Amino acid sequence: MKFIESARPYVFALFRLVVGLLFTCNGAAKLFGVLGGGALPFGSWPGWYAGVVELVGGVLVMAGLGTRIAALICSGEMAYAYFVVHQPQALWPIQNGGELSALYAWAFLLIAIVGPGAWALETVSARTRVRDRGDARPAEPSENPLTTL
């Protein structure tokens, strides 16, 4: 069990990276018509703007820069997509095709609450600043971000 506990921050970092990458791919598909998507017309509401949020927000979450704010914006976008686009069609996500929007909304909310975790550029940057100033002990990468709430 100790191995599982010590692996938790790194597994969460992988979760953040995968969610950010997949969201970035959704944005790139909407904006540029790559990866099997069709490019939306410039400035079309709400799809083109959603693509911008998905591309930029996904990259920020994946890189671990401004993670909490970016994840909160991405979560809000997906909640909007669910309640405005999907939920009027039927009550349950399985009925209205909104499973992906609901999952992204909750995944990004989790990332916004927990924070970037290990392997995030903002975490590395904070450790470097602490070391350069000569302050007390820098944050350890093995500290569990899920228990420091």
Secondary structure, 3 states (H helix, E strand, C coil): CHHHHHHHHHHHHHHHHHHHHHHHHHHHHHHHCCCCCCCCCCCCCCHHHHHHHHHHHHHHHHHCCCHHHHHHHHHHHHHHHHHHHHHHHCCCHHHHCCHHHHHHHHHHHHHHHHCCCCCCHHHHHHHHHHHHHCCCCCCCCCCCCCCCC
